[in-house]
């Protein structure tokens, strides 16, 4: 886990989409970025300094921040476990019990932008397409093992165009 974080300060009047829960923050909304520009995480601040959200950061992408949580948040194994359990609860309500193939995590739809996970029996196929999340893969994968059990096999599918665009 990393403690590196960049502070992203928005231009005046550009905080509306963040406040309304839009999952992405585009580079054109940003006034300035301070701190470790190679950090995987960003603290998003309104022009007045108010902390608005926490997200995955990539200084090379037009989608500069993929928002994980409103306000300040600790992004660690416990965070990923909470999101995974919520995704599993949602699927349990709509997917028949005997289904062996299912999308467990649907990126932004499950509050985990840049991460898709499909399960086929005891095999889990993961696609991480956000640079910031790649740096946090260890706690994310440990959360998968904690929630799904140590006997799962995790296969990471890195051959996707979105990863190349993210750098």
ZIURGI-V173122 format. One record per backbone hydrogen bond with DSSP energy under -0.5 kcal/mol. NH is the residue of the N-H (numbers start at 1). CO is the residue of the C=O. E is the energy in kcal/mol with one decimal. If there is no record, write none. Layout:
<<NH CO E> <NH CO E>>
This chain:
<<6 41 -2.3> <7 34 -3.1> <8 6 -0.6> <8 43 -3.0> <9 7 -0.6> <9 32 -3.0> <10 8 -0.5> <10 45 -2.7> <11 29 -2.8> <14 11 -2.0> <19 15 -2.5> <20 16 -1.9> <21 18 -1.5> <22 17 -2.8> <25 65 -2.5> <27 62 -2.4> <29 26 -1.8> <30 27 -1.7> <31 9 -2.8> <32 9 -1.7> <34 7 -2.6> <36 5 -1.0> <37 35 -0.9> <39 36 -2.0> <41 4 -0.7> <42 55 -2.8> <43 6 -2.7> <44 42 -0.6> <44 53 -2.8> <45 8 -3.2> <46 50 -2.6> <49 46 -2.3> <52 44 -3.3> <52 50 -0.5> <53 44 -1.2> <54 69 -2.7> <55 42 -2.2> <56 66 -2.8> <57 40 -2.6> <58 64 -2.2> <61 58 -1.4> <64 25 -1.0> <64 62 -1.4> <65 25 -1.9> <66 56 -2.2> <67 23 -2.4> <67 65 -0.6> <68 54 -2.6> <69 54 -2.1> <71 52 -3.8> <75 73 -0.6> <76 74 -1.0> <80 76 -2.1> <81 77 -2.7> <82 78 -2.3> <83 79 -2.1> <84 80 -2.7> <85 81 -2.7> <86 82 -2.0> <87 83 -2.2> <88 84 -2.7> <89 85 -2.6> <90 86 -2.0> <91 87 -2.2> <92 88 -2.6> <93 89 -1.2> <94 90 -0.6> <94 91 -1.2> <95 91 -3.4> <99 96 -1.9> <102 119 -2.2> <104 102 -0.8> <104 117 -2.2> <105 117 -1.8> <107 115 -1.9> <109 106 -1.9> <110 107 -2.0> <111 108 -1.7> <112 107 -2.4> <115 112 -1.4> <116 127 -2.3> <117 105 -1.9> <118 125 -2.6> <119 102 -3.3> <120 123 -3.3> <121 100 -2.7> <123 120 -2.0> <124 153 -3.4> <125 118 -3.1> <126 124 -0.6> <126 155 -3.1> <127 116 -2.8> <129 114 -2.9> <129 127 -0.6> <130 114 -0.8> <134 130 -1.8> <135 131 -1.3> <136 132 -0.5> <136 133 -1.0> <137 134 -1.3> <140 136 -1.8> <141 137 -3.3> <142 138 -2.3> <143 139 -1.9> <144 140 -1.8> <145 141 -2.2> <146 142 -2.4> <147 143 -2.8> <148 144 -3.0> <149 145 -1.9> <152 149 -1.3> <153 122 -2.9> <154 152 -0.5> <155 124 -3.4> <155 153 -0.6> <156 154 -0.5> <157 126 -3.2> <157 155 -0.6> <158 156 -0.9> <160 158 -1.6> <163 160 -1.1> <164 160 -1.0> <165 161 -2.1> <166 162 -1.7> <167 163 -0.9> <167 164 -0.7>>
